[in-house]
Amino acid sequence: MVSILEQLVDIYFKEENWHTFKMTFESALRYHQKRLENGEIYPYTQDGKVLGYYERTFDNDKCFLKNVYVAKDFRQNGIFKKLCRHFFDTMPDNIKYVTGEKQSVGGKPQKVLITKERRNGKH
């Protein structure tokens, strides 16, 4: 069986076409391994297969959402919703802002900022 780490690196090279720069294989392996170990990457798996993941980092009261991926054949199966639920359910209490970039393939990056009030439905 292929490990989660190997699957993430495979996804990085074969499916994530939005990266403007690609790491070497060894660098990508180290990068993903470190982030898996420290909890910055949360993979969603079924039967040992990575169907989606998100990557986030924290800085004081801010969370930076670096990447979200859902396998092409599973984008209508509620996996994105499960990733979102896990993302917010495991958010430390001190986080006031979530920031990142939204980009569709071929589109321009757009800055996104979500405050704790917006996250909780208080606009």
C-alpha positions as CSV (number, residue, x, y, z in Angstrom):
1,M,0.0,0.0,0.0
2,V,1.2,3.5,-0.9
3,S,1.8,5.7,2.2
4,I,-0.1,8.9,2.8
5,L,3.2,10.8,2.3
6,E,3.9,9.2,-1.0
7,Q,0.3,9.9,-2.1
8,L,0.7,13.6,-1.2
9,V,3.9,14.0,-3.1
10,D,2.3,12.2,-6.1
11,I,-0.7,14.6,-5.9
12,Y,1.7,17.6,-5.7
13,F,3.5,16.5,-8.9
14,K,0.6,15.1,-11.0
15,E,-2.5,17.0,-10.0
16,E,-1.7,20.4,-8.5
17,N,-1.1,22.4,-11.6
18,W,-1.5,25.8,-9.9
19,H,2.0,25.9,-8.5
20,T,4.2,28.3,-10.3
21,F,7.3,26.6,-8.9
22,K,7.8,22.9,-8.4
23,M,10.2,21.5,-5.8
24,T,12.5,18.6,-6.5
25,F,11.2,15.2,-5.5
26,E,13.5,15.0,-2.5
27,S,12.4,18.5,-1.4
28,A,8.7,17.7,-1.9
29,L,9.1,14.5,0.2
30,R,10.8,16.4,3.0
31,Y,8.3,19.3,2.9
32,H,5.2,17.0,3.0
33,Q,6.8,14.7,5.7
34,K,7.5,17.6,8.0
35,R,4.1,19.1,7.6
36,L,2.4,15.8,8.1
37,E,4.4,15.2,11.3
38,N,3.7,18.7,12.8
39,G,0.0,18.6,11.9
40,E,0.0,21.4,9.3
41,I,-1.4,19.0,6.7
42,Y,-4.6,17.1,7.4
43,P,-5.3,14.4,4.9
44,Y,-8.8,13.0,4.4
45,T,-8.6,9.3,3.6
46,Q,-10.8,6.4,2.8
47,D,-9.5,2.9,2.7
48,G,-5.9,4.3,2.9
49,K,-6.4,6.5,-0.2
50,V,-5.9,10.3,0.1
51,L,-9.1,11.9,-1.3
52,G,-8.4,15.4,-0.1
53,Y,-6.3,17.5,2.3
54,Y,-5.8,20.9,3.6
55,E,-2.6,22.6,4.8
56,R,-2.5,25.4,7.3
57,T,-0.1,27.3,9.5
58,F,-0.6,29.5,12.6
59,D,0.9,32.8,13.5
60,N,-0.3,34.4,16.8
61,D,-4.0,35.0,16.3
62,K,-4.0,34.2,12.5
63,C,-4.4,31.0,10.6
64,F,-3.0,30.9,7.0
65,L,-4.8,28.4,4.8
66,K,-2.1,27.4,2.3
67,N,-3.7,24.7,0.2
68,V,-6.9,22.7,-0.2
69,Y,-7.2,19.7,-2.5
70,V,-10.0,17.3,-3.3
71,A,-9.5,14.5,-5.8
72,K,-11.2,15.2,-9.1
73,D,-13.5,12.2,-9.0
74,F,-14.7,13.0,-5.5
75,R,-15.5,16.7,-5.7
76,Q,-19.2,16.1,-5.5
77,N,-19.0,13.6,-2.6
78,G,-19.0,16.0,0.3
79,I,-15.3,15.7,1.0
80,F,-14.7,19.5,0.8
81,K,-17.4,20.0,3.4
82,K,-15.8,17.4,5.7
83,L,-12.4,19.1,5.3
84,C,-14.0,22.5,6.1
85,R,-15.7,21.1,9.2
86,H,-12.5,19.5,10.4
87,F,-10.6,22.7,9.6
88,F,-12.9,24.9,11.8
89,D,-13.6,22.2,14.5
90,T,-9.9,21.9,15.2
91,M,-9.1,25.6,15.1
92,P,-7.4,26.8,18.3
93,D,-9.5,29.2,20.3
94,N,-7.0,32.1,20.1
95,I,-7.4,32.3,16.3
96,K,-9.3,35.4,15.2
97,Y,-8.5,35.5,11.5
98,V,-8.2,32.9,8.7
99,T,-6.4,34.1,5.6
100,G,-5.3,32.7,2.3
101,E,-5.8,32.9,-1.4
102,K,-8.6,31.5,-3.5
103,Q,-7.7,30.6,-7.1
104,S,-9.4,28.5,-9.7
105,V,-7.3,26.9,-12.3
106,G,-6.3,29.5,-14.8
107,G,-7.7,32.3,-12.7
108,K,-6.1,35.1,-10.7
109,P,-5.4,34.6,-7.0
110,Q,-7.9,36.5,-4.7
111,K,-7.1,37.3,-1.1
112,V,-9.6,35.8,1.4
113,L,-10.0,36.8,5.0
114,I,-12.4,35.2,7.4
115,T,-12.8,36.6,10.9
116,K,-13.9,34.6,13.9
117,E,-17.2,36.4,13.9
118,R,-17.9,35.6,10.2
119,R,-16.9,32.0,10.9
120,N,-19.5,31.8,13.6
121,G,-22.2,33.4,11.5
122,K,-22.0,36.9,13.1
123,H,-21.3,39.3,10.3
